[in-house]
Amino acid sequence: QVHLVESGGGLVQAGGSLRLSCAASGTIFSTNSMGWYRQAPGKQRELVARTTSGGSTNYEDSVKGRFTISRDNAKNTVYLQMNSLKPEDTAVYYCKLTSSTWVVYWGQGTQVTVSS
């Protein structure tokens, strides 16, 4: 069983920065990808950023140039550096891990609130 723990969310003013962390623990043989998703009130959960085991990354268009995803394989941890935050970035951010056998795990979510 894999357990994901997110941290780093909080309240920040527009233009500010936050760094989210997601640490994976448990029996992890290998991962296919790790990523961050977010869900705002009344909206569907959407991909924010994703990184694969091969090192490729992709981002949702609205965060390109502002957010950076990175990964520490030795620590089974993925990070999301969020700069130039906007009120529309306000959401619950979830970490997702997809194993090499395509099993999907989700974290419990961390709230990010950006005030104008």
C-alpha positions, 0 to 999 in steps of 0.5 A: 500500500502506498500513502501520499502526504501533501504539505505546503498549502496555505494562504498567500496574497496574489503575486506570492509563492508557495511550495507544495510537497508530496511524500510517498511512503509504503511499498513502492517498486517503481512509478510511472508518473507523479503529478499535481491536480487541483479542484476548485469549488464547483469545478472538476479536478484538473491536471496542474503538472505532471512528471514521468519516470523518464523526466518529461513534464507537462503543465496546464496552460494557465500555470506554464511559466509560473509553476514548476514540478520537480521530483526527488526519486531518492525521497519518493517526493514530488514538489510543486513550486508555485510563483506569481500566484493568482486568485484563480489558483485557489483550490485544493491541490492533490498529489497523484502517483501512478505506479508502473503497473498503472495503480493510482494513488491520491493524497488527501489534498492541501488547500491553497488560497490566494487572496486578491 
